[in-house]
Amino acid sequence: MKINKKIAVSESGFVFDSSTGDSFSVNPSGIEIINLVRENKAEDDIRKILLDKYEVSVPVLEKSLSEFLGSLRIAKIIED
């Protein structure tokens, strides 16, 4: 996984796609996940980092992470 090169992400969570003009807003957890993708972390590594950091059950985290990454893929913010 990697961030599309045409995507800009601000520290406040504003995501802008310069190729389409589309913009999105993500919460602090979303920013953290995007930053982990930028660091070339694999999905399993991201899952482990988040499980270690937050008090959340494995099923809830897996569902939320999968849905969020799926949304990023659909919006072409990340590429496999």
Distance bins in CASP14 RR format, pairs under 12 A and 6 or more apart:
PFRMAT RR
TARGET T0000
AUTHOR 0000-0000-0000
RMODE 2
METHOD distances of the structure
MODEL  1
1 33 0 0 0 0 0 1 0 0 0 0 0
1 34 0 0 0 0 0 1 0 0 0 0 0
1 36 0 0 0 0 1 0 0 0 0 0 0
1 37 1 0 1 0 0 0 0 0 0 0 0
1 38 0 0 0 0 1 0 0 0 0 0 0
1 39 0 0 0 0 0 1 0 0 0 0 0
1 40 0 0 0 0 1 0 0 0 0 0 0
1 41 0 0 0 0 1 0 0 0 0 0 0
1 42 1 0 0 1 0 0 0 0 0 0 0
1 43 1 0 0 1 0 0 0 0 0 0 0
1 44 0 0 0 0 0 1 0 0 0 0 0
1 45 0 0 0 0 0 1 0 0 0 0 0
1 46 0 0 0 0 1 0 0 0 0 0 0
1 65 0 0 0 0 0 1 0 0 0 0 0
1 69 1 0 0 1 0 0 0 0 0 0 0
1 70 0 0 0 0 0 1 0 0 0 0 0
1 72 0 0 0 0 1 0 0 0 0 0 0
1 73 0 0 0 0 1 0 0 0 0 0 0
1 77 0 0 0 0 0 1 0 0 0 0 0
1 78 1 0 1 0 0 0 0 0 0 0 0
1 79 1 0 0 1 0 0 0 0 0 0 0
1 80 1 0 1 0 0 0 0 0 0 0 0
2 34 0 0 0 0 0 1 0 0 0 0 0
2 36 0 0 0 0 0 1 0 0 0 0 0
2 37 1 0 0 1 0 0 0 0 0 0 0
2 38 1 0 0 1 0 0 0 0 0 0 0
2 39 0 0 0 0 0 1 0 0 0 0 0
2 40 1 0 0 1 0 0 0 0 0 0 0
2 41 0 0 0 0 0 1 0 0 0 0 0
2 42 0 0 0 0 0 1 0 0 0 0 0
2 72 0 0 0 0 0 1 0 0 0 0 0
2 73 0 0 0 0 0 1 0 0 0 0 0
2 76 0 0 0 0 0 1 0 0 0 0 0
2 77 0 0 0 0 0 1 0 0 0 0 0
2 78 1 0 0 1 0 0 0 0 0 0 0
2 79 1 0 1 0 0 0 0 0 0 0 0
2 80 0 0 0 0 1 0 0 0 0 0 0
3 9 1 0 0 1 0 0 0 0 0 0 0
3 15 0 0 0 0 1 0 0 0 0 0 0
3 17 0 0 0 0 0 1 0 0 0 0 0
3 33 0 0 0 0 0 1 0 0 0 0 0
3 34 1 0 0 1 0 0 0 0 0 0 0
3 35 0 0 0 0 1 0 0 0 0 0 0
3 36 0 0 0 0 0 1 0 0 0 0 0
3 37 1 0 1 0 0 0 0 0 0 0 0
3 38 1 0 1 0 0 0 0 0 0 0 0
3 39 0 0 0 0 0 1 0 0 0 0 0
3 40 0 0 0 0 1 0 0 0 0 0 0
3 41 0 0 0 0 0 1 0 0 0 0 0
3 69 0 0 0 0 0 1 0 0 0 0 0
3 72 0 0 0 0 1 0 0 0 0 0 0
3 73 0 0 0 0 0 1 0 0 0 0 0
3 75 0 0 0 0 0 1 0 0 0 0 0
3 76 0 0 0 0 0 1 0 0 0 0 0
3 77 1 0 0 1 0 0 0 0 0 0 0
3 78 1 0 1 0 0 0 0 0 0 0 0
3 79 1 0 0 1 0 0 0 0 0 0 0
3 80 0 0 0 0 0 1 0 0 0 0 0
4 15 0 0 0 0 0 1 0 0 0 0 0
4 16 0 0 0 0 0 1 0 0 0 0 0
4 17 1 0 0 1 0 0 0 0 0 0 0
4 18 0 0 0 0 1 0 0 0 0 0 0
4 19 0 0 0 0 1 0 0 0 0 0 0
4 20 0 0 0 0 0 1 0 0 0 0 0
4 22 0 0 0 0 0 1 0 0 0 0 0
4 34 0 0 0 0 0 1 0 0 0 0 0
4 37 0 0 0 0 0 1 0 0 0 0 0
4 38 0 0 0 0 0 1 0 0 0 0 0
4 72 0 0 0 0 1 0 0 0 0 0 0
4 73 0 0 0 0 0 1 0 0 0 0 0
4 75 0 0 0 0 1 0 0 0 0 0 0
4 76 1 0 1 0 0 0 0 0 0 0 0
4 77 1 0 1 0 0 0 0 0 0 0 0
4 78 1 0 0 1 0 0 0 0 0 0 0
4 79 1 0 1 0 0 0 0 0 0 0 0
4 80 0 0 0 0 0 1 0 0 0 0 0
5 17 0 0 0 0 0 1 0 0 0 0 0
5 18 0 0 0 0 1 0 0 0 0 0 0
5 19 0 0 0 0 1 0 0 0 0 0 0
5 38 0 0 0 0 0 1 0 0 0 0 0
5 76 0 0 0 0 0 1 0 0 0 0 0
5 77 0 0 0 0 0 1 0 0 0 0 0
5 78 0 0 0 0 0 1 0 0 0 0 0
5 79 0 0 0 0 1 0 0 0 0 0 0
6 15 0 0 0 0 0 1 0 0 0 0 0
6 16 0 0 0 0 1 0 0 0 0 0 0
6 17 1 0 1 0 0 0 0 0 0 0 0
6 18 1 0 1 0 0 0 0 0 0 0 0
6 19 1 0 1 0 0 0 0 0 0 0 0
6 20 0 0 0 0 1 0 0 0 0 0 0
6 21 0 0 0 0 1 0 0 0 0 0 0
6 22 0 0 0 0 0 1 0 0 0 0 0
6 75 0 0 0 0 0 1 0 0 0 0 0
6 76 0 0 0 0 1 0 0 0 0 0 0
6 77 0 0 0 0 1 0 0 0 0 0 0
6 78 0 0 0 0 0 1 0 0 0 0 0
6 79 0 0 0 0 0 1 0 0 0 0 0
7 13 0 0 0 0 0 1 0 0 0 0 0
7 14 0 0 0 0 0 1 0 0 0 0 0
7 15 1 0 0 1 0 0 0 0 0 0 0
7 16 1 0 0 1 0 0 0 0 0 0 0
7 17 1 0 1 0 0 0 0 0 0 0 0
7 18 1 0 0 1 0 0 0 0 0 0 0
7 19 0 0 0 0 1 0 0 0 0 0 0
7 20 0 0 0 0 0 1 0 0 0 0 0
7 21 0 0 0 0 0 1 0 0 0 0 0
7 22 0 0 0 0 1 0 0 0 0 0 0
7 23 0 0 0 0 0 1 0 0 0 0 0
7 24 0 0 0 0 1 0 0 0 0 0 0
7 26 0 0 0 0 0 1 0 0 0 0 0
7 34 0 0 0 0 1 0 0 0 0 0 0
7 37 0 0 0 0 0 1 0 0 0 0 0
7 38 0 0 0 0 1 0 0 0 0 0 0
7 72 0 0 0 0 1 0 0 0 0 0 0
7 75 0 0 0 0 1 0 0 0 0 0 0
7 76 0 0 0 0 1 0 0 0 0 0 0
7 77 1 0 1 0 0 0 0 0 0 0 0
7 78 0 0 0 0 1 0 0 0 0 0 0
7 79 0 0 0 0 1 0 0 0 0 0 0
8 14 0 0 0 0 1 0 0 0 0 0 0
8 15 1 0 0 1 0 0 0 0 0 0 0
8 16 1 0 1 0 0 0 0 0 0 0 0
8 17 0 0 0 0 1 0 0 0 0 0 0
8 18 1 0 0 1 0 0 0 0 0 0 0
8 19 0 0 0 0 0 1 0 0 0 0 0
8 21 0 0 0 0 0 1 0 0 0 0 0
8 22 0 0 0 0 0 1 0 0 0 0 0
8 23 0 0 0 0 1 0 0 0 0 0 0
8 24 0 0 0 0 0 1 0 0 0 0 0
8 34 0 0 0 0 0 1 0 0 0 0 0
8 38 0 0 0 0 0 1 0 0 0 0 0
8 77 0 0 0 0 0 1 0 0 0 0 0
9 15 1 0 1 0 0 0 0 0 0 0 0
9 16 1 0 0 1 0 0 0 0 0 0 0
9 17 0 0 0 0 0 1 0 0 0 0 0
9 18 0 0 0 0 0 1 0 0 0 0 0
9 23 0 0 0 0 0 1 0 0 0 0 0
9 24 0 0 0 0 1 0 0 0 0 0 0
9 25 0 0 0 0 0 1 0 0 0 0 0
9 26 1 0 0 1 0 0 0 0 0 0 0
9 30 0 0 0 0 1 0 0 0 0 0 0
9 31 1 0 0 1 0 0 0 0 0 0 0
9 32 0 0 0 0 0 1 0 0 0 0 0
9 33 0 0 0 0 0 1 0 0 0 0 0
9 34 1 0 1 0 0 0 0 0 0 0 0
9 35 0 0 0 0 1 0 0 0 0 0 0
9 37 0 0 0 0 0 1 0 0 0 0 0
9 38 0 0 0 0 1 0 0 0 0 0 0
9 72 0 0 0 0 0 1 0 0 0 0 0
9 77 0 0 0 0 1 0 0 0 0 0 0
9 78 0 0 0 0 0 1 0 0 0 0 0
10 16 1 0 0 1 0 0 0 0 0 0 0
10 23 0 0 0 0 0 1 0 0 0 0 0
10 24 0 0 0 0 0 1 0 0 0 0 0
10 25 0 0 0 0 1 0 0 0 0 0 0
10 26 0 0 0 0 1 0 0 0 0 0 0
10 31 0 0 0 0 1 0 0 0 0 0 0
10 34 0 0 0 0 0 1 0 0 0 0 0
10 35 0 0 0 0 0 1 0 0 0 0 0
11 26 0 0 0 0 0 1 0 0 0 0 0
11 28 0 0 0 0 0 1 0 0 0 0 0
11 31 1 0 0 1 0 0 0 0 0 0 0
11 32 0 0 0 0 0 1 0 0 0 0 0
11 34 0 0 0 0 0 1 0 0 0 0 0
11 35 0 0 0 0 1 0 0 0 0 0 0
12 25 0 0 0 0 1 0 0 0 0 0 0
12 26 0 0 0 0 1 0 0 0 0 0 0
12 27 0 0 0 0 0 1 0 0 0 0 0
12 28 0 0 0 0 1 0 0 0 0 0 0
12 30 0 0 0 0 0 1 0 0 0 0 0
12 31 0 0 0 0 1 0 0 0 0 0 0
13 23 0 0 0 0 0 1 0 0 0 0 0
13 24 0 0 0 0 1 0 0 0 0 0 0
13 25 1 0 0 1 0 0 0 0 0 0 0
13 26 1 0 1 0 0 0 0 0 0 0 0
13 27 1 0 0 1 0 0 0 0 0 0 0
13 28 1 0 0 1 0 0 0 0 0 0 0
13 29 0 0 0 0 0 1 0 0 0 0 0
13 30 1 0 0 1 0 0 0 0 0 0 0
13 31 1 0 1 0 0 0 0 0 0 0 0
13 32 0 0 0 0 0 1 0 0 0 0 0
13 33 0 0 0 0 0 1 0 0 0 0 0
13 34 0 0 0 0 1 0 0 0 0 0 0
13 35 0 0 0 0 0 1 0 0 0 0 0
13 77 0 0 0 0 0 1 0 0 0 0 0
14 22 0 0 0 0 0 1 0 0 0 0 0
14 23 1 0 0 1 0 0 0 0 0 0 0
14 24 1 0 0 1 0 0 0 0 0 0 0
14 25 1 0 1 0 0 0 0 0 0 0 0
14 26 0 0 0 0 1 0 0 0 0 0 0
14 27 0 0 0 0 0 1 0 0 0 0 0
14 30 0 0 0 0 0 1 0 0 0 0 0
14 31 0 0 0 0 1 0 0 0 0 0 0
14 34 0 0 0 0 0 1 0 0 0 0 0
15 21 0 0 0 0 0 1 0 0 0 0 0
15 22 0 0 0 0 1 0 0 0 0 0 0
15 23 1 0 0 1 0 0 0 0 0 0 0
15 24 1 0 1 0 0 0 0 0 0 0 0
15 25 1 0 0 1 0 0 0 0 0 0 0
15 26 1 0 0 1 0 0 0 0 0 0 0
15 27 0 0 0 0 0 1 0 0 0 0 0
15 30 0 0 0 0 1 0 0 0 0 0 0
15 31 0 0 0 0 1 0 0 0 0 0 0
15 33 0 0 0 0 0 1 0 0 0 0 0
15 34 1 0 0 1 0 0 0 0 0 0 0
15 35 0 0 0 0 0 1 0 0 0 0 0
15 37 0 0 0 0 0 1 0 0 0 0 0
15 71 0 0 0 0 0 1 0 0 0 0 0
15 72 0 0 0 0 1 0 0 0 0 0 0
15 75 0 0 0 0 1 0 0 0 0 0 0
15 76 0 0 0 0 0 1 0 0 0 0 0
15 77 1 0 0 1 0 0 0 0 0 0 0
15 78 0 0 0 0 0 1 0 0 0 0 0
16 22 1 0 0 1 0 0 0 0 0 0 0
16 23 1 0 1 0 0 0 0 0 0 0 0
16 24 1 0 0 1 0 0 0 0 0 0 0
16 25 0 0 0 0 0 1 0 0 0 0 0
16 26 0 0 0 0 0 1 0 0 0 0 0
16 75 0 0 0 0 0 1 0 0 0 0 0
16 77 0 0 0 0 0 1 0 0 0 0 0
17 23 1 0 0 1 0 0 0 0 0 0 0
17 24 0 0 0 0 1 0 0 0 0 0 0
17 72 0 0 0 0 0 1 0 0 0 0 0
17 75 1 0 0 1 0 0 0 0 0 0 0
17 76 1 0 0 1 0 0 0 0 0 0 0
17 77 1 0 0 1 0 0 0 0 0 0 0
17 78 0 0 0 0 0 1 0 0 0 0 0
18 76 0 0 0 0 0 1 0 0 0 0 0
18 77 0 0 0 0 0 1 0 0 0 0 0
19 75 0 0 0 0 0 1 0 0 0 0 0
19 76 0 0 0 0 1 0 0 0 0 0 0
19 77 0 0 0 0 0 1 0 0 0 0 0
20 75 0 0 0 0 1 0 0 0 0 0 0
20 76 1 0 0 1 0 0 0 0 0 0 0
20 77 0 0 0 0 0 1 0 0 0 0 0
21 75 0 0 0 0 0 1 0 0 0 0 0
21 76 0 0 0 0 0 1 0 0 0 0 0
22 74 0 0 0 0 0 1 0 0 0 0 0
22 75 1 0 0 1 0 0 0 0 0 0 0
22 76 0 0 0 0 1 0 0 0 0 0 0
22 77 0 0 0 0 1 0 0 0 0 0 0
23 75 0 0 0 0 0 1 0 0 0 0 0
23 77 0 0 0 0 0 1 0 0 0 0 0
24 30 0 0 0 0 0 1 0 0 0 0 0
24 31 0 0 0 0 0 1 0 0 0 0 0
24 34 0 0 0 0 0 1 0 0 0 0 0
24 68 0 0 0 0 0 1 0 0 0 0 0
24 71 0 0 0 0 1 0 0 0 0 0 0
24 72 0 0 0 0 1 0 0 0 0 0 0
24 74 0 0 0 0 0 1 0 0 0 0 0
24 75 1 0 0 1 0 0 0 0 0 0 0
24 76 0 0 0 0 0 1 0 0 0 0 0
24 77 1 0 0 1 0 0 0 0 0 0 0
25 31 0 0 0 0 0 1 0 0 0 0 0
25 34 0 0 0 0 0 1 0 0 0 0 0
25 75 0 0 0 0 0 1 0 0 0 0 0
26 32 0 0 0 0 1 0 0 0 0 0 0
26 33 0 0 0 0 1 0 0 0 0 0 0
26 34 1 0 0 1 0 0 0 0 0 0 0
26 35 0 0 0 0 0 1 0 0 0 0 0
26 37 0 0 0 0 0 1 0 0 0 0 0
26 68 0 0 0 0 1 0 0 0 0 0 0
26 71 0 0 0 0 1 0 0 0 0 0 0
26 72 0 0 0 0 1 0 0 0 0 0 0
26 75 0 0 0 0 0 1 0 0 0 0 0
26 77 0 0 0 0 1 0 0 0 0 0 0
27 33 0 0 0 0 1 0 0 0 0 0 0
27 34 0 0 0 0 0 1 0 0 0 0 0
27 64 0 0 0 0 0 1 0 0 0 0 0
27 68 0 0 0 0 1 0 0 0 0 0 0
28 34 0 0 0 0 0 1 0 0 0 0 0
28 35 0 0 0 0 0 1 0 0 0 0 0
28 53 0 0 0 0 0 1 0 0 0 0 0
28 54 0 0 0 0 0 1 0 0 0 0 0
29 35 0 0 0 0 0 1 0 0 0 0 0
29 36 0 0 0 0 0 1 0 0 0 0 0
29 46 0 0 0 0 0 1 0 0 0 0 0
29 49 0 0 0 0 0 1 0 0 0 0 0
29 50 1 0 0 1 0 0 0 0 0 0 0
29 53 0 0 0 0 1 0 0 0 0 0 0
29 54 0 0 0 0 1 0 0 0 0 0 0
29 56 0 0 0 0 0 1 0 0 0 0 0
29 61 0 0 0 0 0 1 0 0 0 0 0
29 64 0 0 0 0 1 0 0 0 0 0 0
29 65 0 0 0 0 1 0 0 0 0 0 0
29 68 0 0 0 0 1 0 0 0 0 0 0
30 36 0 0 0 0 1 0 0 0 0 0 0
30 37 0 0 0 0 1 0 0 0 0 0 0
30 38 0 0 0 0 0 1 0 0 0 0 0
30 46 0 0 0 0 0 1 0 0 0 0 0
30 50 0 0 0 0 0 1 0 0 0 0 0
30 64 0 0 0 0 0 1 0 0 0 0 0
30 65 0 0 0 0 1 0 0 0 0 0 0
30 67 0 0 0 0 0 1 0 0 0 0 0
30 68 1 0 0 1 0 0 0 0 0 0 0
30 69 0 0 0 0 0 1 0 0 0 0 0
30 71 0 0 0 0 0 1 0 0 0 0 0
30 72 0 0 0 0 1 0 0 0 0 0 0
30 77 0 0 0 0 0 1 0 0 0 0 0
30 78 0 0 0 0 0 1 0 0 0 0 0
31 37 0 0 0 0 0 1 0 0 0 0 0
31 38 0 0 0 0 0 1 0 0 0 0 0
31 68 0 0 0 0 0 1 0 0 0 0 0
31 72 0 0 0 0 0 1 0 0 0 0 0
32 38 0 0 0 0 0 1 0 0 0 0 0
32 39 0 0 0 0 0 1 0 0 0 0 0
32 41 0 0 0 0 0 1 0 0 0 0 0
32 46 0 0 0 0 1 0 0 0 0 0 0
32 49 0 0 0 0 1 0 0 0 0 0 0
32 50 1 0 0 1 0 0 0 0 0 0 0
32 53 0 0 0 0 1 0 0 0 0 0 0
32 54 0 0 0 0 1 0 0 0 0 0 0
32 65 0 0 0 0 0 1 0 0 0 0 0
32 68 0 0 0 0 0 1 0 0 0 0 0
33 39 0 0 0 0 0 1 0 0 0 0 0
33 41 0 0 0 0 1 0 0 0 0 0 0
33 43 0 0 0 0 1 0 0 0 0 0 0
33 45 0 0 0 0 0 1 0 0 0 0 0
33 46 1 0 0 1 0 0 0 0 0 0 0
33 47 0 0 0 0 0 1 0 0 0 0 0
33 49 0 0 0 0 1 0 0 0 0 0 0
33 50 1 0 0 1 0 0 0 0 0 0 0
33 53 0 0 0 0 0 1 0 0 0 0 0
33 54 0 0 0 0 0 1 0 0 0 0 0
33 61 0 0 0 0 0 1 0 0 0 0 0
33 64 0 0 0 0 1 0 0 0 0 0 0
33 65 1 0 0 1 0 0 0 0 0 0 0
33 66 0 0 0 0 0 1 0 0 0 0 0
33 67 0 0 0 0 0 1 0 0 0 0 0
33 68 1 0 0 1 0 0 0 0 0 0 0
33 69 1 0 0 1 0 0 0 0 0 0 0
33 70 0 0 0 0 0 1 0 0 0 0 0
33 71 0 0 0 0 0 1 0 0 0 0 0
33 72 0 0 0 0 1 0 0 0 0 0 0
33 77 0 0 0 0 0 1 0 0 0 0 0
33 78 0 0 0 0 1 0 0 0 0 0 0
34 41 0 0 0 0 0 1 0 0 0 0 0
34 46 0 0 0 0 0 1 0 0 0 0 0
34 68 0 0 0 0 1 0 0 0 0 0 0
34 69 0 0 0 0 0 1 0 0 0 0 0
34 71 0 0 0 0 0 1 0 0 0 0 0
34 72 1 0 0 1 0 0 0 0 0 0 0
34 75 0 0 0 0 0 1 0 0 0 0 0
34 77 1 0 0 1 0 0 0 0 0 0 0
34 78 1 0 0 1 0 0 0 0 0 0 0
35 41 0 0 0 0 1 0 0 0 0 0 0
35 46 0 0 0 0 1 0 0 0 0 0 0
35 49 0 0 0 0 0 1 0 0 0 0 0
35 50 0 0 0 0 0 1 0 0 0 0 0
36 42 0 0 0 0 1 0 0 0 0 0 0
36 43 0 0 0 0 1 0 0 0 0 0 0
36 44 0 0 0 0 0 1 0 0 0 0 0
36 45 1 0 0 1 0 0 0 0 0 0 0
36 46 1 0 1 0 0 0 0 0 0 0 0
36 47 0 0 0 0 1 0 0 0 0 0 0
36 48 0 0 0 0 0 1 0 0 0 0 0
36 49 1 0 0 1 0 0 0 0 0 0 0
36 50 0 0 0 0 1 0 0 0 0 0 0
36 53 0 0 0 0 0 1 0 0 0 0 0
36 65 0 0 0 0 0 1 0 0 0 0 0
36 68 0 0 0 0 0 1 0 0 0 0 0
36 69 0 0 0 0 0 1 0 0 0 0 0
36 72 0 0 0 0 0 1 0 0 0 0 0
36 78 0 0 0 0 0 1 0 0 0 0 0
37 43 0 0 0 0 1 0 0 0 0 0 0
37 45 0 0 0 0 0 1 0 0 0 0 0
37 46 1 0 0 1 0 0 0 0 0 0 0
37 49 0 0 0 0 0 1 0 0 0 0 0
37 65 0 0 0 0 0 1 0 0 0 0 0
37 68 0 0 0 0 0 1 0 0 0 0 0
37 69 0 0 0 0 1 0 0 0 0 0 0
37 70 0 0 0 0 0 1 0 0 0 0 0
37 72 1 0 0 1 0 0 0 0 0 0 0
37 73 0 0 0 0 0 1 0 0 0 0 0
37 77 0 0 0 0 1 0 0 0 0 0 0
37 78 1 0 1 0 0 0 0 0 0 0 0
37 79 0 0 0 0 1 0 0 0 0 0 0
37 80 0 0 0 0 0 1 0 0 0 0 0
38 46 0 0 0 0 0 1 0 0 0 0 0
38 72 0 0 0 0 0 1 0 0 0 0 0
38 77 0 0 0 0 0 1 0 0 0 0 0
38 78 0 0 0 0 1 0 0 0 0 0 0
39 45 0 0 0 0 1 0 0 0 0 0 0
39 46 0 0 0 0 1 0 0 0 0 0 0
39 49 0 0 0 0 1 0 0 0 0 0 0
40 46 0 0 0 0 0 1 0 0 0 0 0
40 78 0 0 0 0 0 1 0 0 0 0 0
41 47 0 0 0 0 1 0 0 0 0 0 0
41 48 0 0 0 0 1 0 0 0 0 0 0
41 49 1 0 0 1 0 0 0 0 0 0 0
41 50 0 0 0 0 0 1 0 0 0 0 0
41 65 0 0 0 0 0 1 0 0 0 0 0
41 69 0 0 0 0 0 1 0 0 0 0 0
41 78 0 0 0 0 0 1 0 0 0 0 0
42 48 0 0 0 0 1 0 0 0 0 0 0
42 49 0 0 0 0 0 1 0 0 0 0 0
42 69 0 0 0 0 0 1 0 0 0 0 0
42 80 0 0 0 0 0 1 0 0 0 0 0
43 49 0 0 0 0 0 1 0 0 0 0 0
43 50 0 0 0 0 0 1 0 0 0 0 0
43 61 0 0 0 0 0 1 0 0 0 0 0
43 62 0 0 0 0 1 0 0 0 0 0 0
43 65 1 0 0 1 0 0 0 0 0 0 0
43 66 0 0 0 0 1 0 0 0 0 0 0
43 68 0 0 0 0 0 1 0 0 0 0 0
43 69 1 0 0 1 0 0 0 0 0 0 0
43 70 0 0 0 0 0 1 0 0 0 0 0
43 72 0 0 0 0 0 1 0 0 0 0 0
43 73 0 0 0 0 0 1 0 0 0 0 0
43 78 0 0 0 0 0 1 0 0 0 0 0
43 80 0 0 0 0 1 0 0 0 0 0 0
44 50 0 0 0 0 0 1 0 0 0 0 0
44 51 0 0 0 0 0 1 0 0 0 0 0
44 61 0 0 0 0 0 1 0 0 0 0 0
44 62 0 0 0 0 0 1 0 0 0 0 0
44 65 0 0 0 0 0 1 0 0 0 0 0
44 66 0 0 0 0 0 1 0 0 0 0 0
44 69 0 0 0 0 0 1 0 0 0 0 0
45 51 0 0 0 0 0 1 0 0 0 0 0
45 52 0 0 0 0 0 1 0 0 0 0 0
45 65 0 0 0 0 0 1 0 0 0 0 0
46 52 0 0 0 0 0 1 0 0 0 0 0
46 53 0 0 0 0 0 1 0 0 0 0 0
46 54 0 0 0 0 0 1 0 0 0 0 0
46 61 0 0 0 0 1 0 0 0 0 0 0
46 62 0 0 0 0 0 1 0 0 0 0 0
46 64 0 0 0 0 0 1 0 0 0 0 0
46 65 1 0 0 1 0 0 0 0 0 0 0
46 66 0 0 0 0 0 1 0 0 0 0 0
46 68 0 0 0 0 1 0 0 0 0 0 0
46 69 0 0 0 0 1 0 0 0 0 0 0
46 72 0 0 0 0 0 1 0 0 0 0 0
46 78 0 0 0 0 0 1 0 0 0 0 0
47 53 0 0 0 0 0 1 0 0 0 0 0
47 54 0 0 0 0 0 1 0 0 0 0 0
47 56 0 0 0 0 0 1 0 0 0 0 0
47 58 0 0 0 0 1 0 0 0 0 0 0
47 59 0 0 0 0 0 1 0 0 0 0 0
47 60 0 0 0 0 0 1 0 0 0 0 0
47 61 1 0 0 1 0 0 0 0 0 0 0
47 62 1 0 0 1 0 0 0 0 0 0 0
47 63 0 0 0 0 0 1 0 0 0 0 0
47 64 0 0 0 0 0 1 0 0 0 0 0
47 65 1 0 1 0 0 0 0 0 0 0 0
47 66 0 0 0 0 1 0 0 0 0 0 0
47 68 0 0 0 0 0 1 0 0 0 0 0
47 69 0 0 0 0 0 1 0 0 0 0 0
48 54 0 0 0 0 0 1 0 0 0 0 0
48 58 0 0 0 0 0 1 0 0 0 0 0
48 61 0 0 0 0 1 0 0 0 0 0 0
48 62 0 0 0 0 0 1 0 0 0 0 0
48 65 0 0 0 0 0 1 0 0 0 0 0
49 61 0 0 0 0 0 1 0 0 0 0 0
49 65 0 0 0 0 0 1 0 0 0 0 0
50 56 1 0 0 1 0 0 0 0 0 0 0
50 57 0 0 0 0 0 1 0 0 0 0 0
50 58 0 0 0 0 0 1 0 0 0 0 0
50 60 0 0 0 0 0 1 0 0 0 0 0
50 61 1 0 1 0 0 0 0 0 0 0 0
50 62 0 0 0 0 1 0 0 0 0 0 0
50 64 0 0 0 0 1 0 0 0 0 0 0
50 65 1 0 0 1 0 0 0 0 0 0 0
50 68 0 0 0 0 0 1 0 0 0 0 0
50 69 0 0 0 0 0 1 0 0 0 0 0
51 57 0 0 0 0 1 0 0 0 0 0 0
51 58 1 0 0 1 0 0 0 0 0 0 0
51 59 0 0 0 0 0 1 0 0 0 0 0
51 60 0 0 0 0 0 1 0 0 0 0 0
51 61 1 0 1 0 0 0 0 0 0 0 0
51 62 0 0 0 0 1 0 0 0 0 0 0
51 64 0 0 0 0 0 1 0 0 0 0 0
51 65 0 0 0 0 1 0 0 0 0 0 0
52 58 0 0 0 0 0 1 0 0 0 0 0
52 61 0 0 0 0 0 1 0 0 0 0 0
53 61 0 0 0 0 0 1 0 0 0 0 0
54 60 0 0 0 0 1 0 0 0 0 0 0
54 61 1 0 0 1 0 0 0 0 0 0 0
54 64 0 0 0 0 0 1 0 0 0 0 0
54 65 0 0 0 0 0 1 0 0 0 0 0
55 61 0 0 0 0 0 1 0 0 0 0 0
56 62 0 0 0 0 1 0 0 0 0 0 0
56 63 0 0 0 0 0 1 0 0 0 0 0
56 64 1 0 0 1 0 0 0 0 0 0 0
56 65 0 0 0 0 1 0 0 0 0 0 0
57 63 0 0 0 0 1 0 0 0 0 0 0
57 64 0 0 0 0 0 1 0 0 0 0 0
58 64 0 0 0 0 0 1 0 0 0 0 0
58 65 0 0 0 0 0 1 0 0 0 0 0
59 65 0 0 0 0 0 1 0 0 0 0 0
59 66 0 0 0 0 0 1 0 0 0 0 0
60 66 0 0 0 0 0 1 0 0 0 0 0
60 67 0 0 0 0 0 1 0 0 0 0 0
61 67 0 0 0 0 0 1 0 0 0 0 0
61 68 0 0 0 0 0 1 0 0 0 0 0
61 69 0 0 0 0 0 1 0 0 0 0 0
62 68 0 0 0 0 0 1 0 0 0 0 0
62 69 0 0 0 0 0 1 0 0 0 0 0
63 69 0 0 0 0 0 1 0 0 0 0 0
63 70 0 0 0 0 0 1 0 0 0 0 0
64 70 0 0 0 0 0 1 0 0 0 0 0
64 71 0 0 0 0 0 1 0 0 0 0 0
65 71 0 0 0 0 0 1 0 0 0 0 0
65 72 0 0 0 0 0 1 0 0 0 0 0
66 72 0 0 0 0 0 1 0 0 0 0 0
66 73 0 0 0 0 0 1 0 0 0 0 0
67 73 0 0 0 0 0 1 0 0 0 0 0
67 74 0 0 0 0 0 1 0 0 0 0 0
68 74 0 0 0 0 0 1 0 0 0 0 0
68 75 0 0 0 0 0 1 0 0 0 0 0
68 77 0 0 0 0 0 1 0 0 0 0 0
68 78 0 0 0 0 0 1 0 0 0 0 0
69 75 0 0 0 0 0 1 0 0 0 0 0
69 77 0 0 0 0 1 0 0 0 0 0 0
69 78 1 0 0 1 0 0 0 0 0 0 0
69 79 0 0 0 0 0 1 0 0 0 0 0
69 80 0 0 0 0 1 0 0 0 0 0 0
70 76 0 0 0 0 0 1 0 0 0 0 0
70 77 0 0 0 0 1 0 0 0 0 0 0
70 78 0 0 0 0 1 0 0 0 0 0 0
70 79 0 0 0 0 0 1 0 0 0 0 0
70 80 0 0 0 0 0 1 0 0 0 0 0
71 77 0 0 0 0 1 0 0 0 0 0 0
71 78 0 0 0 0 1 0 0 0 0 0 0
72 78 1 0 1 0 0 0 0 0 0 0 0
72 79 0 0 0 0 1 0 0 0 0 0 0
72 80 0 0 0 0 0 1 0 0 0 0 0
73 79 1 0 0 1 0 0 0 0 0 0 0
73 80 1 0 0 1 0 0 0 0 0 0 0
END
